[in-house]
Amino acid sequence: MDDSFRDFYSRERKVYEDKLDIEIQKREFEIRNRRMLYYIIKELKMLYPSGINNLLDVG
């Protein structure tokens, strides 16, 4: 394989790997957020066992 093909495929691989890394980071962020939300809801249910009618989220 000559150098031009090697360069082309190495660049393509790098682009693919970078996109894959970004997708993995997004998924990890979503998983962490869901896990945090689970614990927040769990704490709210323990604090207010009869339920909550209104909730203000200032973020």
N, C-alpha and C positions, 0 to 999 in steps of 0.2 A: 504494500500500500504506500503510495507516495505521500509526501508531507501535506499536500493540500487537503486530501481526504482525511488524514489524521487530525489536522487542525479543525476541519469542519465538524467532524463527529465529536471531538473533544469539547468544542463550543456548545454543540447541541446537548451533549450530556450534562454540561455545567448548567445550562439554562433549565433543563428538566429537573436536575437535583435541587437547584435553588427554588423552583416552583414547588417541588415536593416538600422541602423544608418549611416554606411559608404555609402550606396547607396543614402540615403537622402542627405548627405553632398555633394556627387558628383553632384547630380541633382541641389542642391541650387547653387553650384559653377558654373555649366553650365548656369543656369538662370541668375546669376549676370553677367557673361561674355557676354551673348547675349544682356542683357540690356545695358551694357556699350558700346558694339559695336554699338548698335542702336544709342546711343547718339553721338558717335564719327562720324558715317556716317552722321547723321543729321547736325552736326556742319560743316563737310566738304562740304556738299551740300550747306549750307548757305554761306560759304566762297568762294566756286567756283561754282556758279550756272551754268556755261557753261560746267562743267564736268572736270574730271581729267583723263589724259591719263596715267600718271605714278605715282606710289606711292611707296615710300621706307619705309618699316617698320623695324626698328631696335629694337628688343625686347630682 
